[in-house]
Amino acid sequence: MAVSNTQIVFDDLYRIFTDLAIVVGIIVFALMVYLIVRYRDRRSSQDPEDTPRLGRIPIGRGHGRNVLVTVTLSTILLAVLIFTSFAAVDVLFPASEPAATWCYGVPAYNQTQAAGQSCPRLEASGHQFYWTFSYPRPNGTIHQDVGMFRVPVNSTIVLDVTSNDVFHDFGIIEFKIKTDAIPGRTNTIWFVPYHAGNYTIQCFELCGTGHYYMTATLDVMSVPAFLSWYNSTGLTK
């Protein structure tokens, strides 16, 4: 059961590449076995006239057709892999215009704001050895949670990831997403969670002695539950 759009894309690409690798592997090994058996050395066999010999320039064997077939098949296989990889393009770049006045599954701070207004971006910041999550308020202030990232289900989450000290790496295994958290630099990821529940956020970059316990919780909430929490923080004021 897919828990996010990013997991679906990852699993689809993994399956396509694995299936193609199996097919190519079977063909290559079958051809190897055939050639080993077909051209094995026999007592009665004699070297062909065009066998390369020391001190002699080899005679052309006229196998241009074989080269053409090999290059053509390799090109087709590479084209298939490149084409199927484009399925991930939409996941690599965040949506620039969330729908109507809704932002992360809730109205863009309030129902009176103009439709089509861009959503404010949420921020995850790595510290030795914990994560903080920032939600901007309309008045310019920031609400910050430590170790708990709350988001609404079935909503586009755009997240800027950075670090306050050393290199970290923000990742959610179930969602198949991961990006570096680098001091002075912001990397952006986005995802759509499909199922409510708690998921583990981990640091995947060795960042010090406390790296092993640098985790946080992604709490995917129903829209009513998220709205209740959202309003209780004063984010709508």
C-alpha positions as CSV (number, residue, x, y, z in Angstrom):
1,M,0.0,0.0,0.0
2,A,1.6,3.3,-1.1
3,V,1.9,5.9,1.5
4,S,3.0,8.8,-0.8
5,N,3.3,9.8,-4.4
6,T,7.1,9.6,-4.1
7,Q,6.9,5.9,-3.0
8,I,4.8,5.0,-6.1
9,V,7.3,6.6,-8.5
10,F,10.3,5.0,-6.7
11,D,8.7,1.5,-6.8
12,D,7.6,1.8,-10.4
13,L,11.1,2.8,-11.5
14,Y,12.7,0.1,-9.4
15,R,10.4,-2.5,-11.0
16,I,11.1,-1.3,-14.5
17,F,14.8,-1.3,-14.1
18,T,14.8,-4.6,-12.4
19,D,12.7,-6.3,-15.0
20,L,14.9,-4.9,-17.8
21,A,18.0,-6.0,-16.0
22,I,16.6,-9.6,-15.6
23,V,15.8,-9.7,-19.3
24,V,19.1,-8.4,-20.4
25,G,20.9,-10.7,-18.0
26,I,19.1,-13.8,-19.3
27,I,19.9,-12.8,-22.9
28,V,23.6,-12.2,-22.1
29,F,24.1,-15.4,-20.2
30,A,22.2,-17.5,-22.7
31,L,24.4,-16.0,-25.5
32,M,27.5,-16.7,-23.5
33,V,26.6,-20.3,-23.0
34,Y,25.7,-20.7,-26.7
35,L,29.0,-19.2,-27.8
36,I,31.0,-21.3,-25.4
37,V,29.4,-24.5,-26.7
38,R,29.2,-23.5,-30.3
39,Y,32.8,-22.4,-30.6
40,R,34.5,-24.7,-28.1
41,D,37.9,-26.1,-29.1
42,R,37.8,-29.6,-30.6
43,R,40.6,-32.0,-31.5
44,S,39.6,-31.9,-35.2
45,S,39.2,-28.1,-35.3
46,Q,41.6,-25.9,-37.2
47,D,42.2,-22.2,-36.9
48,P,40.5,-20.1,-39.5
49,E,42.5,-18.2,-42.0
50,D,41.7,-14.9,-40.4
51,T,42.9,-15.9,-36.9
52,P,45.1,-13.2,-35.5
53,R,48.8,-14.2,-35.4
54,L,51.8,-12.5,-33.9
55,G,53.5,-10.2,-36.3
56,R,50.6,-10.2,-38.8
57,I,48.0,-7.5,-39.3
58,P,44.6,-9.3,-38.7
59,I,42.3,-9.6,-41.7
60,G,38.9,-7.9,-41.5
61,R,36.2,-10.3,-40.7
62,G,33.3,-8.3,-42.2
63,H,31.2,-8.4,-39.1
64,G,29.8,-4.9,-39.5
65,R,26.3,-6.3,-39.3
66,N,26.9,-7.7,-35.9
67,V,28.3,-4.4,-34.7
68,L,25.2,-2.6,-36.1
69,V,22.8,-5.0,-34.3
70,T,24.7,-4.6,-31.0
71,V,24.7,-0.8,-31.2
72,T,21.0,-0.7,-32.2
73,L,19.9,-3.0,-29.4
74,S,22.0,-1.0,-26.8
75,T,20.5,2.3,-28.1
76,I,17.0,0.9,-27.8
77,L,17.6,-0.3,-24.3
78,L,19.1,3.0,-23.2
79,A,16.2,4.9,-24.8
80,V,13.7,2.8,-22.8
81,L,15.6,3.5,-19.5
82,I,15.8,7.2,-20.2
83,F,12.2,7.5,-21.2
84,T,10.8,5.6,-18.2
85,S,13.1,7.7,-15.9
86,F,11.1,10.8,-16.9
87,A,8.3,9.5,-14.7
88,A,10.3,11.0,-11.8
89,V,10.6,14.5,-13.2
90,D,7.3,15.7,-11.6
91,V,8.5,14.5,-8.2
92,L,11.8,16.2,-8.4
93,F,10.3,19.7,-8.8
94,P,7.7,21.0,-6.4
95,A,4.4,22.3,-7.7
96,S,4.6,26.1,-8.0
97,E,0.9,26.9,-7.6
98,P,-1.1,24.9,-5.1
99,A,-4.8,24.8,-5.8
100,A,-7.1,27.8,-5.0
101,T,-6.7,29.1,-1.4
102,W,-5.6,25.8,0.0
103,C,-2.1,25.4,1.4
104,Y,-0.8,22.1,2.7
105,G,-4.4,20.9,3.0
106,V,-5.8,23.9,4.9
107,P,-7.0,27.3,3.7
108,A,-4.1,29.6,3.0
109,Y,-4.2,31.0,6.6
110,N,-7.8,32.2,6.1
111,Q,-10.7,32.0,3.6
112,T,-10.5,35.7,2.7
113,Q,-7.1,35.5,1.0
114,A,-7.1,35.8,-2.8
115,A,-7.4,32.5,-4.7
116,G,-4.2,31.3,-6.3
117,Q,-1.9,32.9,-3.7
118,S,1.4,31.0,-3.3
119,C,1.7,28.8,-0.3
120,P,4.4,29.7,2.3
121,R,7.1,27.0,2.4
122,L,7.7,24.9,5.5
123,E,11.2,24.4,6.7
124,A,13.1,21.5,8.3
125,S,16.4,22.4,10.0
126,G,19.0,19.9,11.3
127,H,20.8,20.4,14.5
128,Q,23.1,18.2,16.5
129,F,21.1,16.0,17.2
130,Y,17.5,16.9,16.5
131,W,15.2,18.3,13.9
132,T,13.1,21.5,14.0
133,F,10.2,22.3,11.8
134,S,9.0,25.9,11.1
135,Y,5.6,27.1,10.0
136,P,5.4,30.7,8.9
137,R,2.6,33.0,10.2
138,P,0.9,35.7,8.2
139,N,2.3,38.3,10.6
140,G,5.8,37.3,9.8
141,T,6.5,35.3,12.9
142,I,7.4,31.6,12.9
143,H,5.9,28.7,14.8
144,Q,8.5,26.0,15.5
145,D,8.1,22.4,16.6
146,V,11.0,20.2,17.7
147,G,11.0,16.6,16.8
148,M,7.4,16.6,15.4
149,F,6.4,17.4,11.8
150,R,2.6,17.7,11.5
151,V,1.1,17.7,8.0
152,P,-2.4,17.0,6.6
153,V,-3.2,13.9,4.6
154,N,-3.7,14.1,0.8
155,S,-2.0,17.5,0.6
156,T,1.0,18.8,-1.2
157,I,3.8,19.4,1.3
158,V,6.7,21.6,0.1
159,L,9.6,21.5,2.5
160,D,12.9,23.5,2.5
161,V,15.6,21.5,4.2
162,T,18.7,23.1,5.7
163,S,21.1,22.8,8.7
164,N,22.2,25.0,11.5
165,D,25.6,23.4,12.2
166,V,27.1,20.4,10.3
167,F,26.0,18.3,7.4
168,H,22.9,16.3,8.0
169,D,20.6,14.3,5.6
170,F,16.8,14.4,5.9
171,G,15.0,11.3,4.9
172,I,11.8,9.3,5.4
173,I,12.3,5.7,4.4
174,E,8.6,4.9,3.9
175,F,8.2,7.8,1.5
176,K,11.4,7.1,-0.4
177,I,12.6,10.7,-0.1
178,K,15.9,12.0,1.1
179,T,17.9,15.2,0.7
180,D,21.0,16.8,2.2
181,A,20.7,19.3,5.0
182,I,23.7,21.7,4.4
183,P,24.6,24.8,6.4
184,G,23.9,28.0,4.4
185,R,22.1,26.1,1.7
186,T,18.4,25.1,1.1
187,N,17.3,22.0,-0.7
188,T,13.6,21.6,-1.5
189,I,11.6,18.4,-1.6
190,W,7.9,17.8,-1.8
191,F,5.5,14.9,-1.4
192,V,1.8,14.0,-1.0
193,P,1.1,11.7,2.0
194,Y,-1.8,9.3,1.2
195,H,-2.4,7.7,4.6
196,A,-2.7,9.2,8.1
197,G,-0.2,7.9,10.7
198,N,3.2,8.3,12.2
199,Y,6.4,7.9,10.2
200,T,10.0,8.1,11.2
201,I,12.3,10.9,10.0
202,Q,16.0,10.1,10.2
203,C,19.3,11.7,9.6
204,F,21.3,9.7,7.0
205,E,24.6,11.6,7.3
206,L,27.1,10.8,10.0
207,C,27.0,14.0,11.9
208,G,28.6,13.3,15.3
209,T,28.3,11.0,18.3
210,G,24.6,11.4,18.6
211,H,23.8,10.7,15.0
212,Y,22.2,7.3,15.8
213,Y,19.3,9.0,17.8
214,M,18.8,12.0,15.5
215,T,15.2,11.1,14.6
216,A,11.9,12.9,14.4
217,T,8.2,12.0,13.8
218,L,6.2,12.8,10.7
219,D,2.6,13.0,11.9
220,V,0.2,12.7,8.9
221,M,-3.1,13.9,10.3
222,S,-6.7,14.1,9.0
223,V,-7.6,17.5,7.7
224,P,-10.0,18.3,10.6
225,A,-7.3,17.2,13.1
226,F,-4.7,19.2,11.4
227,L,-6.9,22.3,11.3
228,S,-7.6,21.9,15.0
229,W,-3.8,21.8,15.8
230,Y,-3.1,24.5,13.2
231,N,-5.6,26.9,14.8
232,S,-4.3,26.2,18.3
233,T,-0.8,27.3,17.4
234,G,-2.0,30.8,16.4
235,L,-0.8,30.2,12.8
236,T,-4.0,31.8,11.5
237,K,-3.5,35.1,13.4
